């Protein structure tokens, strides 16, 4: 440890109530026995201020200039002992928590011990009193990850009467499609919320993806256009058949408007980029948050339906634990004879019967569509949601981790025939025959953290005007300096190592 850092630590120990200059505290939380990172633990450094560890146990937070130094930073995680650390113990180090088994009995004293079904009924009855619908301002950080994995791209070239439209071109098209595509978006802002109404102030946002994936498709489209214009005769129409279905497409209008459409497409792309990077950023973020929050357990018509369709689930009391110094029932739920889609665990406050944490995972495919060689599956939907108690006694979201996985495949023939009624003799001019085999896995992941919550008046909510001019900063590689001085959820290793090999200037 450097002399400077030693002096700083000594200073923190001896003058814990003296205001300080802004500094960032970084550390990693691990299991004392296994040394593995503890994901989604709460690191509390103020009464209503705290951060959540990422999936690797990493965390950081900023102590603002002039803030009073806390005596201890408390770290809590389900299944571990609550522990307090000094700032000196946390800075640039690894801190460990000891595992603590869930106590099955004898921990809390009840006026009347309740059966698990009674606890569930009281939880449902208390939802209107426990769920916050009052105006609130929440400082949030949202990270989204869109991951696509191409398992197979094979156009199955069999026949073509157009020389340039050959197997080599079909293979080059298949090879141009990225096998693994990654797109990360991070944003920090304030969410003004009044029941189901949302307003946003985005403070900063980053966009990580590879621009070359887009440009390669543009070049490919231009090449295909040249082949198409060179070989297809005016007055032709295309007969497109895939499986038992066929469609007739007139070619004259396509050829006549190629240039005009190309100009329009360029304009549309540029307009969309402009929209996404300016007003579209705020609109899309608001829509993303609305979608996430509308899926909470107490809403109507949600996927995780154990409250709405209680009769389809079995409930079992696993024991008791503590969250934020409150005693909770630990209750497992799972489908009755396979009639429901989810299993999980909920942590219900013993005093007011509010759900303080919910873990869930699907037990079967949520959608499984297969028809005429097209397959679509929703095969993964799992997450963790945590709620915090506000000064008004009601609960609002503190943290959400949600992962959604899908599978899409096409395995069917495609036949394209050019015909021309104005040509004497044989009307068929050109023909292309393919057997398409395309398979792709898609994963979407959302991490939402609320660092600070403050109640506001209805007038404050109504008076706030959104600023739609905030842009997202494009990043070809992850830059840890971008979020310096801000509280965020630490990125995982995949994001930290994200880089575009040849940056497009």
Beta strands, then each sheet from edge to edge (+ up, - down):
strand 1: 23-31
strand 2: 42-46
strand 3: 49-52
strand 4: 58-63
strand 5: 73-76
strand 6: 83-85
strand 7: 93-97
strand 8: 136-154
strand 9: 157-160
strand 10: 180-194
strand 11: 197-208
strand 12: 236-242
strand 13: 245-250
strand 14: 313-323
strand 15: 326-335
strand 16: 342-349
strand 17: 355-362
strand 18: 367-371
strand 19: 374-389
strand 20: 395-420
strand 21: 428-455
strand 22: 473-475
sheet 1: 4+ 1- 7-
sheet 2: 3+ 2- 5+ 6-
sheet 3: 9+ 21- 8+ 10- 11+ 22+
sheet 4: 9+ 21- 20+ 12- 13+
sheet 5: 9+ 21- 20+ 19- 17+ 16- 15+ 14-
sheet 6: 9+ 21- 20+ 19- 18+
end
